[in-house]
């Protein structure tokens, strides 16, 4: 995004050691033809599971498929209801529909923008089979509270961890204490592939074996299909990219947190607010959310100044045409609707320079000084 003085991403900054390490490994793989479920996939799965503190990580072709395959493997299907939050990316609810179940939405909290567990519990019915919590923008949900809720009602727990790789909740990394943690490594993510990629983290040996079978046409051995599966495999090229980046992730997270701290400090006193409530290690700042009643005008001002601010999720799930069959209308989830109208994302990436941080902060302050 050369037209911006402060862009949204820095892809070259994510590839230290490109010429010395990654490109030779990619060249060897391309020439050898080890393209699908190759040795690098197994290495990355083991490394990622070790990083998280999970027993297994199963690579799949996207974060969306991670949710779909996890729900399918856990037996969620037609006649079941799955509770999730109204302010999230489309895939969190789409995956529920794709396995034939019904997404049941709950509103979010106005302080931390995460699922309101009180409203989630109120939405439980005899048909409720599972709850999908979303660690939105990089901030973790209180998983201890989620598990207490789930135990009271006999629910499965899945975590949509797409935006929160490396975050902690209650001393454990997200995606490690539930029935399944579902991960996206799309190019915008904190741990990013060079295309679509995803994974499922879990601790159950039998479920992990089932997921490995499901992702590969339902087979353990070539042409011996035990079940009707999917074609959802993490390819070797993406595994090489992810394995190359994984050792850098914690340092990148520290840099993200430092930039977020600078934003909070330097924008204090303005008529804005921030996503709140995270303790140490509980926010990895995939996105830095700024909330203001003058959101659209501020976005236009920043973009005009060469700062690539962006609005994420301007339409909550219940107001999307794709989910009209749920029967919701405006006003049903007022917090999600308000956030959709008042939040924007400031640029934040680990390699941001002091000058770039100055440009962003000066741009915001100039807008409110007018």
Buried (B, 14 or more C-beta within 10 A) or exposed (E): EEEBBBBBBBEEEBBEEEEEEBBEBBEEBEEEEBEEBBEBBEBBBEBBBEBBEBEBBBBBBBBBBBBBBBBBBBEBEEEBBBBBBBBBBBBBBBBBBBBEBBBBBBBBBBEBBBBBBEBBBEBBEEEBBBBBBBBBBBBBBBBEBBBEBBEEBEBBBBBBBBBBBBBBBBEBBBBBBBBBBBBBBBBBBBBBBBBBBBBBBBBBEEBBBBBBBBBBBBBEEEEEBEEEBBEBBBBBBBBBBBBBBBEBBEEBBEBBBBBBEBBEEBBEEBEBBBBEEBEEBBBBBBBBBBBBEEBBEBBEBBBEBBBBBBBBBBBBBBBBEEBEEBEBEEEBBEBBBBBBBBBBBBBBBBEBEEEBBEBBBEBBEEBBEE
